[in-house]
């Protein structure tokens, strides 16, 4: 009988990295390194206001720039490119890769230029003139839930995108039972409460996003290079929106250049590059600059939490209430609506909290859409709960480390099922 193979020990050992030699020698291939004969470049004209109705888009000056192949407005793009799909079952407003009637955040594309190089394309995009009817900007997520100062999407009254969703104490959404959490707070000897904000942030990878789309009419096939963390879904969605079969689309993720979750999303620029490559029969490239990255790559976090922690005087936590309001920006992207639900799931943190009630409401605002970033919703929960533990320790005059020690999940409790349904093995 052959001996079982000995698996290498990884923890505590030096592990030779596979990627380093080509990267430190400058032999890696990034999207911007891809060059194809006849390739043209894309640049996007972007909204400089947070909320407004598009009255007119004048592309005549851009079309007159030497080296410009074509210019398309959002309305023209909509004639051959449908709304962007999402990857969650939550309801979602229509979202076009290039806005045709209303802009809802600074940086949203309103037109696209195809030109012989990126500098000509950018100059031509700057020459496009857009006339807007300004609309009130929705920036406060809690005020937004009153429908003030405006409603962003007519199908979502009071700007409520999702929820309120219930979670915790083992209850199903069909029949929420608050008996356990009510009892915990009734028995509590001390309750600490605070409104907390886990602030919005802009992911900043070393290499910004980029895409090269090459449709070959003779083969009726598309090859797309993208600095994506998600090439399989990219292939599926590009095929769907361009009318091709999945066997006709090849998606390649070369060196990603850092993503941290922000490149899991499938972006409008990728759809536009693919659709225009098919329409024009040309290979097309778009590479994001850093200013575009801050505006248009998804943002992360941005959750307000109202937290109440019930405990005994000896530091034992009896129950946790957490009401979450997540500012998800102007639209649902690939995983946007799912990310804040993970904050509810992680509400138990590393503690054996016997009763938890969490609720979540997601809100549309005139900001860049949010999506997955560095832990995708779960670090937000850790912040809220750890801050609450510090508040409890201060209220009781106890060492914060001792309060935590008394509430840790014990070794003999594993596998541990939390009151929000997660199982820790």
Secondary structure, DSSP 8 states (H G I E B T S, - for coil): ----------TTS----SSHHHHHTT----GGG---TT-EEEEEEE-SSSSEEEEEEE-HHHHTSTTEEEEEEHHHHTTT------SSSS------SS-SSEE-STT-EEEEEEESSHHHHHHHHHH-EEEEEE------HHHHTTT-S--SSTTSGGGEEEEEEEE-TT-BTTB---HHHHHHHHH-SEEEEEEEEE--EE---SS--EEEEEEETTTTEEEEEE--S-HHHHHHHHHHHHT--GGGEEEE-------TTTTTS--HHHHHHHHHHHHHTS-EEEE--HHHHHHHS-EE--EEEEEEEEE-TTS-EEEEEEEEEEE--SS--SSHHHHTHHHHHTTTTTB--S-EEEEEEEE--SS--B---TTTTHHHHHHHHHHHHHHHHHHHT--HHHHHHHHB--GGG-SEE-TTS-EE-
